[in-house]
Amino acid sequence: MPATAQPHQSRRRRRTGRLLAAATVVTAGALAAAALPASANANADADRHGHGHGHGQGRYQDVQLLSFNDLHGNLEPPAGSSGRVTEVQPDGTTKTVDAGGVEYLATHLREARKGNRYSVTAAGGDMVGASPLLSGLFHDEPTIEALNKLDLDVTSVGNHEFDEGAKELARLQKGGCHPTEGCYTDKRFKGADFPYLAANVLDEKTRKPILEPYWVWKKNGVKVGFIGVTLEGTPDIVSADGVKGLSFKDEAETINKYAKVLQRQGVKSIVALIHEGGFPASTSYNYDCDAPGAGDGVSGPIVDIAKNITPQVDALVTGHTHSAYVCTIPDPAGNPRMVTSAASFGRLYTDTTLTYDRRTGDIARTSVKSANHVVTRDVPKAPDMTRLIDRWGTLAAPIGNRPVGHISADISRDGTESPLGDLIADAQLAYGRTQDPETDLALMNPGGIRAPLTYAASGAEGDGVVTYAEGFTVQPFANTVNLKDYTGAQLVQVLKEQVSGPNEAAPKILQVSSGLTYTLDLTKSGADRVVTDSIRLNGAPVDPAATYRVASNSFLAGGGDGFPTLNEGANELVGADDLAALEQYLTANSSATDPIEPPAADRITVVQ
């Protein structure tokens, strides 16, 4: 595999024109274990003020690394809680800040690059997939076009890059019109100007990565290598068709392998782009996760991964959990190393300073500084992004603006059991009964609910009106609603799989239709957290020997999200797509004078 940027370099453009200065909300994180030599501090200071950027102007050169993750095609500002971040104030209180939208993200990134000639922009995966209608309707071509305009240099793949399979991912990389829907405009889709990295995603036949495993950024003798991986568990959270013929390898082992390759090629400064993440102890983006000690305030898969990645890697840009953090997790040698994540949906970006030692070719790790910044909406919109949104929005409007229902208030997707989760499960139960009147219940995976339904109008439709575009944003995966038969014993096992096996450390609580009730006791551990004797359907205990007809989306019915028992059902009936089921339910059960009220979310009793 090539080690440099040459395959993509000819397609790179000059940075776009600079916009007016804009204030950002900043949180600081730094590696302060030791100080640079006095000369290094002087050179680094010069760099930060726009000096010392030429050849031979000092041993140390600051490199600005801008990064973000989990954009999910959110070109327009996300609605509701998906478009806000929480900020801790100096007095310990918190406030929320509206954030996100590529018109604002472009302005913030372009402003951040000012005075930083050595600047590279990277991403941690899930740039596309589970996207709102503006992008998802066009197989995410609008998002790739926006990322090109953002001057993204490199990204890792995420699990959602495989929603439509490896061939579609290759098309997003290389260009070309969609194989079945053709070209959406009079111009051929040219693909990404930046490389997607997939070091740990192998073709099962060739045993080689399906895309480049690494990429090297170069400028005036400064070289920084990037290795990109997605989470090893991608097959557990993507439909089987999306990962057919592929194998996913251990994240740390893969990064260590290619770090050696880069070292042999003389690239000693290395950043890992990892689509896997952690969970900070606070939801505030500026929470100090290094208190009381380095990395003490973050948990989850990224901690073990980081502790097993070779010290040759200088920083980790992560994602997947949609969390915000800037932490220093010790590497295997016990030295602190920066690990960052910029939440999701383009609400934050991370600005990291990597001080490059021209003499050794490595990063002076003790001088690394990093901070998350809010993509506030109080700055000028980037005109080129506005034109992009308007152009694709005009194409999407005839479909997206169609009203499909009415709601009386916001319907949230937050909580162990959410009002929107109940609504979707009820919609799938109602649809299931149109296909088979014997359908007993429906189950919905929480990860398939991508946004809330908001009462405030998103356009000209009026408050309380749910448009097709808003429904699409909630359920963008084009899963079908499938019916299967399960014994009562299997149904109990499915509920226990929410909190055991692969879901034990991070439970996935299914959203349930009306009539199914049970107690979830979080004071217990493993499968015991689901209290078996409490499980009722329409008030009656579930009979282990009886047969129950269950509706669920095709992803769950195939055993996705760590529910293997759901793949064991019998007499499967494949129905229409899940968005159609939601649309039918909203249309049949609401009107302007009688809107749907948010469900009470009282089907699961949670003991804490």
SEKOL-133932 format. One line per 3 residues: number of its first residue (from 0); for each residue x, y, z of C-alpha. Coordinates in Angstrom, 2 decimals, decimal comma, padded with zeros to 5 digits, always signed. Layout:
# SEKOL-133932
NUM) X Y Z; ...
***
This chain:
# SEKOL-133932
0) +000,00 +000,00 +000,00; +001,30 +003,52 -000,71; +002,48 +005,38 +002,34
3) +002,04 +008,95 +001,15; -000,69 +011,23 -000,01; +000,28 +011,18 -003,69
6) -002,85 +009,31 -004,93; -005,04 +012,08 -003,51; -002,63 +015,01 -003,55
9) -003,44 +016,09 -007,10; -007,09 +016,47 -006,13; -006,47 +018,66 -003,10
12) -007,48 +022,28 -003,45; -006,17 +025,42 -001,91; -007,91 +026,37 +001,28
15) -011,02 +028,43 +000,71; -011,23 +032,11 +001,50; -011,13 +033,07 +005,15
18) -014,20 +034,34 +006,94; -014,73 +036,83 +009,73; -013,36 +035,93 +013,16
21) -015,78 +034,00 +015,33; -015,84 +033,32 +019,03; -015,71 +029,70 +020,15
24) -016,37 +028,04 +023,48; -013,15 +026,38 +024,60; -012,17 +023,66 +027,01
27) -008,50 +023,02 +027,71; -006,67 +019,75 +028,03; -002,91 +019,38 +027,98
30) -000,09 +016,99 +028,63; +001,90 +018,78 +031,26; +004,06 +015,99 +032,63
33) +007,24 +017,77 +031,56; +008,41 +020,91 +029,78; +010,15 +021,31 +026,46
36) +013,71 +022,69 +026,42; +013,86 +026,47 +026,46; +014,66 +026,56 +022,74
39) +011,71 +024,35 +021,98; +009,37 +026,60 +023,92; +010,65 +029,60 +022,02
42) +010,20 +027,90 +018,66; +006,75 +026,61 +019,59; +005,76 +030,11 +020,71
45) +006,91 +031,50 +017,40; +004,85 +028,93 +015,55; +001,70 +029,76 +017,48
48) +002,03 +033,39 +016,41; +002,52 +032,56 +012,74; +006,34 +032,51 +012,70
51) +008,91 +029,80 +012,20; +006,96 +028,00 +009,48; +009,64 +027,89 +006,79
54) +012,52 +025,53 +006,13; +015,32 +025,54 +008,68; +013,57 +027,87 +011,14
57) +014,03 +025,89 +014,32; +014,02 +022,36 +015,57; +010,38 +022,28 +016,67
60) +007,35 +022,87 +014,48; +003,78 +023,02 +015,72; +001,28 +021,03 +013,66
63) -002,39 +021,82 +014,11; -004,63 +018,73 +014,06; -008,33 +019,57 +013,66
66) -010,65 +016,60 +014,10; -014,28 +015,56 +014,42; -016,28 +012,32 +014,27
69) -019,73 +010,80 +013,78; -021,12 +013,49 +011,49; -023,75 +011,04 +010,14
72) -024,63 +013,28 +007,23; -025,99 +016,07 +009,45; -025,54 +018,91 +007,01
75) -028,32 +021,04 +008,47; -028,32 +021,91 +012,19; -029,64 +018,85 +014,08
78) -033,01 +019,20 +015,78; -033,79 +019,06 +019,50; -031,25 +017,62 +021,94
81) -029,24 +016,25 +019,00; -028,37 +019,86 +018,18; -027,19 +020,98 +021,59
84) -024,19 +020,43 +023,87; -023,93 +020,83 +027,64; -021,31 +023,18 +029,06
87) -020,06 +023,35 +032,65; -019,84 +026,91 +033,95; -017,12 +028,21 +036,31
90) -019,57 +028,06 +039,22; -020,31 +024,38 +038,57; -023,72 +024,90 +036,97
93) -024,42 +023,78 +033,41; -026,07 +025,34 +030,40; -026,91 +024,07 +026,93
96) -025,59 +025,61 +023,72; -027,13 +025,18 +020,28; -024,53 +023,60 +018,02
99) -023,93 +021,96 +014,66; -024,62 +022,43 +010,96; -021,97 +022,35 +008,21
102) -022,53 +026,00 +007,36; -021,20 +026,81 +010,83; -018,69 +023,96 +011,02
105) -017,02 +025,26 +007,86; -016,77 +028,76 +009,33; -015,27 +027,49 +012,59
108) -012,72 +025,21 +010,91; -011,61 +027,88 +008,45; -011,24 +030,38 +011,25
111) -009,25 +027,89 +013,35; -006,79 +027,33 +010,49; -005,86 +031,02 +010,29
114) -002,21 +031,52 +011,15; -001,56 +027,77 +011,10; +000,17 +026,89 +007,83
117) +000,90 +023,43 +009,21; -002,69 +022,28 +009,65; -004,26 +018,89 +008,91
120) -007,92 +017,90 +009,34; -008,89 +014,33 +010,23; -012,04 +012,45 +011,21
123) -012,88 +009,39 +013,28; -015,47 +007,64 +011,10; -019,24 +007,54 +010,59
126) -019,17 +010,56 +008,33; -022,11 +008,98 +006,51; -024,86 +006,52 +007,33
129) -027,95 +006,98 +009,49; -028,16 +010,36 +007,77; -031,08 +012,78 +007,57
132) -033,08 +012,80 +004,34; -031,11 +015,68 +002,79; -028,10 +013,37 +002,54
135) -029,52 +009,87 +003,01; -031,99 +010,20 +000,14; -029,01 +010,60 -002,21
138) -026,86 +007,84 -000,70; -024,78 +010,46 +001,12; -023,28 +012,08 -001,96
141) -024,13 +015,52 -000,48; -022,11 +014,75 +002,65; -019,04 +013,65 +000,70
144) -019,31 +016,84 -001,34; -019,54 +018,88 +001,89; -016,52 +017,11 +003,41
147) -014,53 +017,90 +000,27; -015,42 +021,57 +000,71; -014,45 +021,34 +004,39
150) -010,96 +020,30 +003,24; -011,04 +017,08 +005,22; -007,67 +015,40 +004,70
153) -008,30 +011,87 +005,98; -010,79 +009,76 +007,93; -011,10 +006,27 +009,30
156) -014,08 +004,17 +008,32; -016,81 +003,71 +010,90; -019,40 +000,98 +011,22
159) -021,99 +003,07 +009,38; -019,76 +003,33 +006,34; -020,76 -000,32 +005,82
162) -024,52 +000,18 +006,01; -024,76 -000,27 +002,23; -021,77 -002,61 +001,88
165) -018,18 -002,41 +000,75; -019,02 -001,70 -002,88; -020,99 +001,41 -001,97
168) -018,17 +002,54 +000,33; -015,75 +002,12 -002,57; -018,05 +004,27 -004,72
171) -018,05 +007,02 -002,09; -014,25 +006,90 -002,16; -013,68 +006,67 -005,91
174) -016,79 +008,27 -007,38; -019,32 +007,22 -009,98; -023,10 +007,30 -010,10
177) -025,22 +004,98 -007,96; -025,53 +001,52 -009,56; -029,34 +001,42 -009,44
180) -030,49 +005,03 -009,05; -027,94 +006,55 -011,42; -026,84 +010,17 -011,31
183) -028,83 +012,68 -009,28; -027,56 +015,73 -011,16; -026,06 +016,48 -014,55
186) -022,60 +016,03 -013,03; -020,93 +012,70 -012,34; -020,30 +012,11 -008,62
189) -016,52 +012,41 -008,22; -016,14 +010,78 -004,81; -014,06 +011,81 -001,82
192) -011,01 +014,04 -002,17; -009,71 +012,46 +001,03; -008,72 +008,84 +001,75
195) -010,90 +006,54 +003,83; -008,62 +004,33 +005,95; -009,65 +000,76 +006,80
198) -006,57 -000,95 +008,22; -008,49 -003,62 +010,16; -011,16 -004,38 +007,54
201) -009,98 -007,24 +005,34; -011,36 -008,92 +002,27; -011,88 -012,51 +003,38
204) -010,50 -013,83 +000,06; -007,40 -011,67 -000,37; -006,76 -011,10 +003,38
207) -005,84 -007,51 +002,51; -007,44 -004,24 +003,66; -010,32 -003,20 +001,40
210) -009,04 +000,40 +001,44; -005,71 +001,97 +002,32; -004,64 +001,20 +005,90
213) -002,63 +004,38 +006,42; -001,80 +007,75 +004,91; +001,02 +010,24 +005,45
216) +000,61 +014,00 +005,59; +003,72 +015,90 +004,45; +004,71 +019,55 +004,45
219) +008,21 +021,05 +004,24; +009,88 +017,97 +005,68; +007,27 +017,43 +008,40
222) +005,65 +013,97 +008,17; +002,69 +012,71 +010,21; +001,26 +009,26 +009,57
225) -002,40 +008,35 +010,11; -003,70 +004,81 +010,69; -007,44 +004,28 +010,49
228) -009,52 +001,47 +012,03; -013,14 +000,82 +012,96; -014,35 -001,18 +015,91
231) -013,71 -004,93 +015,71; -017,36 -005,53 +016,64; -018,73 -003,86 +013,51
234) -020,40 -007,12 +012,27; -022,50 -007,17 +015,47; -024,04 -003,75 +014,77
237) -024,32 -003,70 +010,97; -026,64 -005,77 +008,82; -025,13 -009,02 +007,57
240) -025,33 -007,89 +003,94; -023,26 -004,80 +004,73; -020,26 -006,79 +005,96
243) -020,56 -009,87 +003,75; -017,14 -011,12 +002,68; -015,29 -008,96 +005,18
246) -013,42 -009,66 +008,41; -012,71 -007,13 +011,15; -009,51 -007,42 +013,17
249) -008,43 -006,26 +016,64; -008,00 -002,50 +016,75; -004,82 -002,28 +018,85
252) -003,05 -005,18 +017,12; -003,76 -003,65 +013,71; -002,56 -000,19 +014,71
255) +000,62 -001,65 +016,22; +001,27 -003,57 +012,99; +001,05 -000,51 +010,77
258) +002,90 +001,70 +013,25; +005,90 -000,59 +012,63; +005,39 -000,25 +008,88
261) +005,38 +003,54 +009,13; +008,43 +003,52 +011,41; +010,33 +001,46 +008,85
264) +009,45 +004,07 +006,24; +010,85 +006,84 +008,41; +007,50 +008,13 +009,66
267) +007,84 +008,46 +013,42; +004,96 +010,84 +014,18; +001,75 +008,79 +014,13
270) -001,91 +009,49 +014,89; -004,48 +006,68 +015,15; -008,02 +007,34 +013,92
273) -010,20 +004,85 +015,80; -013,93 +004,45 +015,38; -014,40 +003,22 +018,92
276) -014,74 +005,31 +022,02; -015,40 +005,78 +025,68; -017,85 +007,18 +028,16
279) -016,85 +010,22 +030,22; -018,25 +010,56 +033,72; -020,04 +013,76 +032,69
282) -022,07 +014,65 +029,61; -020,62 +018,17 +029,59; -018,24 +018,61 +026,68
285) -015,74 +020,60 +028,78; -015,65 +018,14 +031,70; -012,11 +017,46 +032,92
288) -011,72 +013,72 +032,45; -008,15 +013,85 +033,78; -009,36 +014,48 +037,33
291) -008,19 +013,26 +039,74; -005,60 +011,54 +037,51; -004,81 +010,99 +033,83
294) -007,82 +009,38 +032,14; -009,62 +008,67 +035,43; -012,83 +010,28 +034,20
297) -013,40 +008,08 +031,15; -014,35 +004,43 +030,82; -015,36 +002,06 +028,06
300) -013,65 +000,16 +025,24; -011,24 +002,93 +024,24; -009,44 +002,72 +027,60
303) -008,25 -000,87 +027,07; -007,51 -000,19 +023,41; -005,42 +002,88 +024,26
306) -003,47 +001,02 +026,93; -002,49 -001,63 +024,36; -001,47 +000,64 +021,48
309) +002,29 +001,01 +021,07; +003,92 +004,17 +022,47; +005,06 +004,86 +018,90
312) +001,57 +006,29 +018,33; +001,40 +009,87 +019,58; -002,34 +010,65 +019,74
315) -005,71 +008,93 +019,30; -008,72 +010,50 +017,59; -011,75 +008,39 +018,51
318) -015,51 +008,18 +017,98; -018,54 +005,87 +017,90; -019,93 +006,60 +021,38
321) -020,99 +010,16 +020,43; -019,30 +011,38 +023,62; -017,09 +014,42 +024,12
324) -013,76 +014,14 +025,90; -010,15 +015,26 +025,86; -008,23 +012,83 +028,07
327) -004,69 +011,63 +028,65; -004,78 +007,84 +028,95; -001,38 +006,27 +029,74
330) +000,25 +004,24 +026,96; +001,89 +000,83 +027,65; +005,05 +002,62 +028,83
333) +003,02 +004,55 +031,40; +003,34 +007,89 +029,61; +000,24 +010,07 +029,14
336) -001,14 +010,20 +025,59; -003,93 +012,41 +024,24; -007,23 +010,67 +023,42
339) -010,02 +012,84 +022,02; -013,60 +012,66 +020,78; -015,78 +015,49 +019,49
342) -019,29 +014,17 +020,33; -021,32 +013,80 +017,11; -023,37 +015,45 +014,35
345) -020,80 +018,24 +013,81; -021,56 +019,90 +017,15; -017,90 +020,05 +018,23
348) -014,46 +019,95 +016,71; -011,15 +019,24 +018,45; -008,07 +021,44 +018,03
351) -004,87 +019,61 +018,97; -001,34 +020,99 +018,81; +001,32 +018,41 +017,96
354) +004,87 +019,74 +018,37; +007,04 +018,05 +015,74; +010,75 +017,57 +016,41
357) +012,52 +018,02 +013,07; +015,68 +016,40 +014,43; +014,01 +013,12 +015,49
360) +010,92 +013,20 +013,25; +008,76 +012,47 +016,30; +006,18 +014,37 +018,32
363) +007,31 +015,94 +021,59; +004,50 +014,26 +023,52; +004,86 +016,33 +026,70
366) +003,92 +019,47 +024,76; +000,73 +018,14 +023,15; -002,29 +020,34 +023,85
369) -005,91 +019,72 +022,91; -009,32 +021,31 +023,37; -012,87 +020,72 +022,20
372) -014,65 +023,72 +020,69; -018,37 +024,20 +020,17; -019,64 +024,70 +016,62
375) -021,80 +027,60 +017,70; -024,43 +029,08 +015,42; -023,61 +032,71 +016,21
378) -021,06 +032,97 +013,41; -021,56 +033,73 +009,70; -022,74 +030,81 +007,59
381) -020,27 +029,58 +004,99; -021,84 +030,64 +001,67; -020,57 +027,62 -000,26
384) -022,22 +025,30 +002,26; -025,47 +027,25 +002,07; -025,45 +026,83 -001,70
387) -024,79 +023,10 -001,34; -027,68 +022,64 +001,11; -030,01 +024,71 -001,06
390) -029,12 +022,73 -004,20; -029,70 +019,30 -002,66; -032,62 +020,58 -000,61
393) -034,42 +021,63 -003,78; -034,12 +018,06 -005,08; -035,30 +016,57 -001,77
396) -038,16 +019,00 -001,05; -040,96 +017,29 -003,00; -040,44 +014,14 -000,95
399) -039,26 +015,55 +002,36; -041,83 +018,30 +002,90; -044,85 +016,00 +002,74
402) -046,76 +015,99 +006,09; -047,26 +012,53 +007,61; -048,66 +013,28 +011,07
405) -049,11 +015,65 +014,01; -047,68 +015,71 +017,54; -048,66 +017,81 +020,56
408) -045,13 +018,24 +021,99; -041,54 +017,07 +021,56; -041,25 +013,27 +021,58
411) -037,85 +012,47 +023,03; -035,58 +009,52 +022,37; -033,78 +010,02 +025,70
414) -033,89 +007,62 +028,63; -033,70 +003,87 +029,27; -037,20 +003,67 +027,86
417) -038,00 +006,66 +025,68; -041,33 +008,12 +024,56; -040,20 +007,89 +020,95
420) -039,08 +004,29 +021,44; -042,55 +003,41 +022,69; -044,14 +005,21 +019,74
423) -042,03 +003,36 +017,18; -042,64 -000,01 +018,86; -046,38 +000,68 +018,85
426) -046,19 +001,62 +015,17; -044,45 -001,65 +014,34; -046,98 -003,63 +016,38
429) -049,84 -001,94 +014,51; -048,16 -002,61 +011,18; -047,48 -006,23 +012,17
432) -051,15 -006,77 +012,88; -052,05 -005,58 +009,37; -049,86 -008,41 +008,08
435) -050,83 -011,00 +010,71; -053,60 -010,26 +013,22; -051,96 -012,71 +015,65
438) -048,94 -010,40 +016,18; -048,45 -010,05 +019,95; -045,74 -007,44 +020,49
441) -042,95 -005,42 +018,90; -039,34 -004,73 +019,89; -037,18 -001,81 +018,70
444) -033,43 -001,32 +019,14; -032,58 +002,07 +020,70; -029,61 +002,61 +018,35
447) -031,99 +002,62 +015,41; -033,70 +005,79 +016,70; -031,47 +008,54 +015,37
450) -033,25 +011,76 +016,36; -036,23 +013,05 +018,37; -039,47 +014,30 +016,90
453) -039,68 +018,00 +017,68; -042,82 +020,11 +017,97; -041,23 +023,26 +016,56
456) -041,41 +023,47 +012,78; -038,20 +022,66 +010,90; -039,42 +024,53 +007,83
459) -042,65 +026,05 +006,59; -044,85 +023,11 +007,62; -045,99 +024,64 +010,93
462) -045,47 +023,63 +014,56; -046,53 +020,10 +015,48; -046,48 +018,85 +011,89
465) -044,28 +015,80 +011,28; -042,86 +015,74 +007,76; -041,54 +012,76 +005,86
468) -038,04 +014,24 +006,17; -038,36 +014,36 +009,95; -039,53 +010,75 +010,04
471) -036,63 +009,77 +007,78; -034,19 +011,43 +010,18; -035,63 +009,33 +013,02
474) -035,46 +006,01 +011,10; -033,06 +006,30 +008,14; -031,88 +002,69 +007,77
477) -034,50 +001,29 +005,38; -034,94 -001,83 +007,50; -038,04 -003,92 +006,92
480) -040,53 -004,83 +009,66; -040,32 -008,61 +010,02; -042,55 -011,00 +011,94
483) -041,23 -014,14 +013,65; -042,50 -016,74 +016,11; -040,68 -017,25 +019,42
486) -041,40 -019,38 +022,45; -041,98 -017,61 +025,74; -038,62 -018,95 +026,90
489) -036,92 -017,37 +023,88; -038,67 -014,08 +024,53; -037,39 -014,04 +028,12
492) -033,91 -014,85 +026,83; -034,08 -011,92 +024,38; -034,87 -009,55 +027,23
495) -031,97 -010,94 +029,26; -029,62 -010,44 +026,28; -030,17 -006,70 +026,75
498) -027,91 -006,84 +029,81; -025,73 -009,91 +029,27; -023,24 -011,30 +026,78
501) -021,90 -008,56 +024,50; -024,38 -006,11 +026,06; -023,41 -006,70 +029,70
504) -020,96 -003,79 +029,96; -023,09 -001,38 +027,94; -026,73 -002,54 +028,05
507) -028,96 -002,09 +025,01; -032,48 -001,76 +026,35; -035,04 -002,62 +023,70
510) -038,02 -000,33 +023,30; -041,25 -002,31 +023,79; -044,79 -002,02 +022,49
513) -047,84 -001,41 +024,62; -048,80 -004,41 +026,76; -045,30 -005,72 +027,48
516) -044,07 -004,78 +030,97; -041,23 -005,89 +033,25; -038,79 -004,69 +035,91
519) -035,14 -003,86 +035,17; -033,14 -004,03 +038,41; -029,84 -002,25 +037,80
522) -028,64 -003,04 +041,33; -028,03 -006,60 +040,14; -025,54 -007,87 +037,58
525) -025,69 -009,61 +034,20; -028,89 -011,31 +033,06; -030,32 -011,11 +036,59
528) -031,00 -007,42 +035,98; -034,11 -008,48 +034,06; -036,49 -009,75 +036,74
531) -037,99 -012,87 +035,14; -041,08 -013,09 +037,33; -042,01 -009,50 +036,47
534) -042,36 -010,04 +032,71; -046,00 -009,64 +031,66; -047,83 -009,40 +028,35
537) -051,19 -007,69 +028,66; -051,06 -008,39 +032,38; -050,41 -012,15 +032,13
540) -047,07 -013,87 +032,84; -045,17 -014,95 +029,76; -045,63 -018,71 +029,29
543) -042,25 -020,33 +028,47; -043,96 -023,01 +026,34; -046,35 -020,72 +024,45
546) -045,64 -019,20 +021,01; -045,56 -015,43 +020,56; -045,59 -013,52 +017,24
549) -043,07 -010,66 +017,43; -042,50 -007,71 +015,11; -039,03 -006,17 +014,86
552) -036,90 -004,52 +012,22; -034,82 -006,73 +009,95; -031,58 -005,76 +011,69
555) -032,84 -007,03 +015,05; -034,58 -010,03 +013,51; -031,21 -011,07 +012,12
558) -029,61 -011,06 +015,58; -028,08 -007,58 +015,37; -026,93 -005,52 +018,39
561) -026,03 -008,67 +020,34; -029,43 -010,42 +020,27; -028,65 -013,85 +018,78
564) -031,91 -015,38 +020,01; -033,88 -013,03 +017,75; -032,20 -014,75 +014,80
567) -033,68 -018,10 +015,93; -037,33 -017,22 +015,34; -039,55 -019,28 +013,03
570) -042,12 -018,57 +010,29; -040,58 -015,27 +009,23; -042,70 -012,82 +007,26
573) -040,83 -009,88 +005,69; -042,89 -006,71 +005,53; -042,50 -003,13 +004,32
576) -039,80 -000,76 +005,51; -039,93 +000,54 +009,06; -040,28 +004,17 +008,06
579) -043,45 +003,28 +006,15; -044,79 +001,63 +009,31; -044,11 +004,77 +011,33
582) -045,66 +006,97 +008,65; -048,80 +004,83 +008,48; -049,17 +004,93 +012,28
585) -048,75 +008,71 +012,50; -051,19 +009,31 +009,66; -053,82 +006,94 +011,05
588) -053,61 +008,12 +014,65; -053,18 +011,88 +014,47; -054,60 +015,03 +012,94
591) -054,14 +018,76 +013,30; -056,99 +018,87 +015,84; -056,09 +015,61 +017,56
594) -052,28 +015,25 +017,61; -050,38 +012,35 +019,16; -049,20 +013,02 +022,70
597) -045,79 +011,76 +023,88; -046,16 +008,24 +025,36; -045,60 +008,01 +029,10
600) -042,60 +005,64 +028,82; -043,85 +003,59 +031,79; -043,60 +000,04 +030,44
603) -040,22 -000,76 +031,99; -039,85 -000,25 +035,73; -036,23 +000,66 +036,44
606) -034,72 -000,02 +039,88; -031,42 +001,79 +040,49
***
